[in-house]
Amino acid sequence: MGQKKIVLYSKDWCSYSWRAKRLLRRKGYDFEVVDATGDEELRARLAKSTGRGTMPQLFIDDAPVGGYDDIKALERSGELERLVGSA
């Protein structure tokens, strides 16, 4: 089975967004980046679906996973690999 679809919603000039992209690249994952900078409507939809108003927000197969701290914790525990599947 291949890697699941990963979408990272981020903002320009956000250090946590930059760190999340770096972590995902380091892991070798294919992922789409959606820039939410200046898009208040998109950020409001994300906040409604995730319960969080912060960036970045990671989705795996359309399921919200969380922000950078969540991604990092999942990576440390090995759970991120299970969620993403093998490439």
C-alpha positions, 0 to 999 in steps of 0.5 A: 500500500502506498503513502496516504494523501498529506495536505499541509495548510500553512502561512508565509512567515510562520516558523512552525509551518516551515518546521512542519514542511522540513520534518515532512521533507526529511521523512521523505513524504510527498505532500501538498502545501496549501498557503492560507496566508491572507485567506481568512475564509479558508482559515475560518473553515480550517478552524471550524473543522479542526477546532484550532485557529493556528497554523500549520494544520496537517491532514492525512487522507482528509482527517485532521492530525494537528499542528507542528507540535502534534506532528513532532510528537507523532514523529517521535513516537513512530505513530506518524509512519503508521498514519502516513503508510509506506511510500 
